[in-house]
């Protein structure tokens, strides 16, 4: 019974604190931005490579 009260008291205190909430928000936000950047990179990789190859070919064939 004593252990249960102690655990409830400790968990109750830690769940009511908001000191680390801002850190968690920033970590989640940063992870979302990194994931979005990775998705955009993977979508745009082939078109950009194709355009770069086309430009390189035009530069090579120009007098």
C-alpha positions in Angstrom: 0.0 0.0 0.0 2.8 2.4 0.9 4.6 1.7 -2.4 1.5 2.4 -4.4 1.0 5.8 -2.6 4.6 6.6 -3.2 4.4 5.8 -6.9 1.2 7.7 -7.3 2.7 10.7 -5.6 5.9 10.7 -7.7 4.0 10.1 -10.9 1.5 12.8 -10.1 4.2 15.3 -9.4 6.0 14.5 -12.7 2.9 14.5 -14.8 1.9 18.0 -13.5 5.2 19.6 -14.3 5.5 21.3 -17.6 9.3 22.1 -17.5 10.2 19.6 -20.2 7.1 20.1 -22.4 8.8 22.9 -24.4 11.8 20.6 -25.1 9.5 17.8 -26.2 7.6 20.3 -28.5 10.9 21.4 -30.1 12.1 17.8 -30.6 8.8 16.8 -32.3 8.8 20.0 -34.4 12.4 19.4 -35.5 11.7 15.8 -36.3 8.7 16.9 -38.5 10.9 19.4 -40.3 13.6 16.9 -41.0 11.1 14.3 -42.2 9.4 16.9 -44.5 12.8 17.9 -45.9 13.7 14.3 -46.6 10.4 13.7 -48.3 10.8 16.8 -50.5 14.4 15.8 -51.3 13.3 12.3 -52.4 10.5 13.7 -54.6 12.7 16.4 -56.3 15.9 14.3 -56.6 15.1 12.8 -60.1 13.8 16.0 -61.8 16.8 18.0 -60.5 19.2 15.3 -61.7 17.5 15.2 -65.1 17.8 19.0 -65.5 21.4 19.0 -64.4 22.2 16.3 -67.0 20.4 18.2 -69.7 22.3 21.4 -68.9 25.6 19.5 -68.8 24.9 18.0 -72.2 24.1 21.4 -73.7 27.3 22.8 -72.2 29.4 20.0 -73.7 27.9 20.3 -77.2 28.1 24.1 -77.4 31.0 25.5 -79.4 
